[in-house]
């Protein structure tokens, strides 16, 4: 898979923030997080639902580390949690933002 350009990343986070209803000041913060640090402040709704139900427990089993005090946004930005999460093909396109 080709690496995305900064312009592509900026366009993606702009669309995510628009859908989430972020104000301009927050959009700027989110853009810097997403483009410069590859931090996604808007996980998909399916991940949020999974994390708020069984995600921490399943991730503890898979990784041997404690996850119960980690919020969904932080978890989504951790490779270990995303590897445990098994989305259905439909759920990855089913975004609703926090």
MODELLER restraints for C-alpha pairs under 7 A, 6 or more apart:
rsr = mdl.restraints
at = mdl.atoms
rsr.add(forms.Gaussian(group=physical.xy_distance, feature=features.Distance(at['CA:6:A'], at['CA:35:A']), mean=6.08, stdev=0.5))
rsr.add(forms.Gaussian(group=physical.xy_distance, feature=features.Distance(at['CA:9:A'], at['CA:35:A']), mean=5.66, stdev=0.5))
rsr.add(forms.Gaussian(group=physical.xy_distance, feature=features.Distance(at['CA:10:A'], at['CA:31:A']), mean=6.21, stdev=0.5))
rsr.add(forms.Gaussian(group=physical.xy_distance, feature=features.Distance(at['CA:10:A'], at['CA:35:A']), mean=6.15, stdev=0.5))
rsr.add(forms.Gaussian(group=physical.xy_distance, feature=features.Distance(at['CA:13:A'], at['CA:31:A']), mean=6.04, stdev=0.5))
rsr.add(forms.Gaussian(group=physical.xy_distance, feature=features.Distance(at['CA:13:A'], at['CA:34:A']), mean=6.69, stdev=0.5))
rsr.add(forms.Gaussian(group=physical.xy_distance, feature=features.Distance(at['CA:16:A'], at['CA:42:A']), mean=6.86, stdev=0.5))
rsr.add(forms.Gaussian(group=physical.xy_distance, feature=features.Distance(at['CA:17:A'], at['CA:27:A']), mean=6.19, stdev=0.5))
rsr.add(forms.Gaussian(group=physical.xy_distance, feature=features.Distance(at['CA:19:A'], at['CA:97:A']), mean=6.96, stdev=0.5))
rsr.add(forms.Gaussian(group=physical.xy_distance, feature=features.Distance(at['CA:20:A'], at['CA:97:A']), mean=4.85, stdev=0.5))
rsr.add(forms.Gaussian(group=physical.xy_distance, feature=features.Distance(at['CA:20:A'], at['CA:98:A']), mean=6.26, stdev=0.5))
rsr.add(forms.Gaussian(group=physical.xy_distance, feature=features.Distance(at['CA:30:A'], at['CA:41:A']), mean=6.60, stdev=0.5))
rsr.add(forms.Gaussian(group=physical.xy_distance, feature=features.Distance(at['CA:33:A'], at['CA:39:A']), mean=5.15, stdev=0.5))
rsr.add(forms.Gaussian(group=physical.xy_distance, feature=features.Distance(at['CA:34:A'], at['CA:40:A']), mean=5.49, stdev=0.5))
rsr.add(forms.Gaussian(group=physical.xy_distance, feature=features.Distance(at['CA:39:A'], at['CA:77:A']), mean=6.16, stdev=0.5))
rsr.add(forms.Gaussian(group=physical.xy_distance, feature=features.Distance(at['CA:40:A'], at['CA:77:A']), mean=6.47, stdev=0.5))
rsr.add(forms.Gaussian(group=physical.xy_distance, feature=features.Distance(at['CA:41:A'], at['CA:73:A']), mean=6.07, stdev=0.5))
rsr.add(forms.Gaussian(group=physical.xy_distance, feature=features.Distance(at['CA:42:A'], at['CA:97:A']), mean=5.55, stdev=0.5))
rsr.add(forms.Gaussian(group=physical.xy_distance, feature=features.Distance(at['CA:42:A'], at['CA:98:A']), mean=6.37, stdev=0.5))
rsr.add(forms.Gaussian(group=physical.xy_distance, feature=features.Distance(at['CA:43:A'], at['CA:73:A']), mean=6.26, stdev=0.5))
rsr.add(forms.Gaussian(group=physical.xy_distance, feature=features.Distance(at['CA:43:A'], at['CA:76:A']), mean=6.33, stdev=0.5))
rsr.add(forms.Gaussian(group=physical.xy_distance, feature=features.Distance(at['CA:43:A'], at['CA:97:A']), mean=6.86, stdev=0.5))
rsr.add(forms.Gaussian(group=physical.xy_distance, feature=features.Distance(at['CA:44:A'], at['CA:92:A']), mean=6.68, stdev=0.5))
rsr.add(forms.Gaussian(group=physical.xy_distance, feature=features.Distance(at['CA:44:A'], at['CA:94:A']), mean=6.55, stdev=0.5))
rsr.add(forms.Gaussian(group=physical.xy_distance, feature=features.Distance(at['CA:44:A'], at['CA:95:A']), mean=4.52, stdev=0.5))
rsr.add(forms.Gaussian(group=physical.xy_distance, feature=features.Distance(at['CA:44:A'], at['CA:96:A']), mean=5.99, stdev=0.5))
rsr.add(forms.Gaussian(group=physical.xy_distance, feature=features.Distance(at['CA:44:A'], at['CA:97:A']), mean=6.76, stdev=0.5))
rsr.add(forms.Gaussian(group=physical.xy_distance, feature=features.Distance(at['CA:45:A'], at['CA:94:A']), mean=6.52, stdev=0.5))
rsr.add(forms.Gaussian(group=physical.xy_distance, feature=features.Distance(at['CA:45:A'], at['CA:95:A']), mean=5.18, stdev=0.5))
rsr.add(forms.Gaussian(group=physical.xy_distance, feature=features.Distance(at['CA:45:A'], at['CA:96:A']), mean=4.88, stdev=0.5))
rsr.add(forms.Gaussian(group=physical.xy_distance, feature=features.Distance(at['CA:45:A'], at['CA:97:A']), mean=6.62, stdev=0.5))
rsr.add(forms.Gaussian(group=physical.xy_distance, feature=features.Distance(at['CA:46:A'], at['CA:91:A']), mean=5.63, stdev=0.5))
rsr.add(forms.Gaussian(group=physical.xy_distance, feature=features.Distance(at['CA:46:A'], at['CA:94:A']), mean=6.91, stdev=0.5))
rsr.add(forms.Gaussian(group=physical.xy_distance, feature=features.Distance(at['CA:48:A'], at['CA:72:A']), mean=5.87, stdev=0.5))
rsr.add(forms.Gaussian(group=physical.xy_distance, feature=features.Distance(at['CA:51:A'], at['CA:72:A']), mean=6.01, stdev=0.5))
rsr.add(forms.Gaussian(group=physical.xy_distance, feature=features.Distance(at['CA:56:A'], at['CA:67:A']), mean=5.10, stdev=0.5))
rsr.add(forms.Gaussian(group=physical.xy_distance, feature=features.Distance(at['CA:56:A'], at['CA:68:A']), mean=5.46, stdev=0.5))
rsr.add(forms.Gaussian(group=physical.xy_distance, feature=features.Distance(at['CA:59:A'], at['CA:81:A']), mean=5.93, stdev=0.5))
rsr.add(forms.Gaussian(group=physical.xy_distance, feature=features.Distance(at['CA:59:A'], at['CA:84:A']), mean=6.02, stdev=0.5))
rsr.add(forms.Gaussian(group=physical.xy_distance, feature=features.Distance(at['CA:60:A'], at['CA:66:A']), mean=5.64, stdev=0.5))
rsr.add(forms.Gaussian(group=physical.xy_distance, feature=features.Distance(at['CA:60:A'], at['CA:67:A']), mean=6.31, stdev=0.5))
rsr.add(forms.Gaussian(group=physical.xy_distance, feature=features.Distance(at['CA:62:A'], at['CA:84:A']), mean=6.90, stdev=0.5))
rsr.add(forms.Gaussian(group=physical.xy_distance, feature=features.Distance(at['CA:75:A'], at['CA:81:A']), mean=5.78, stdev=0.5))
rsr.add(forms.Gaussian(group=physical.xy_distance, feature=features.Distance(at['CA:76:A'], at['CA:82:A']), mean=6.00, stdev=0.5))
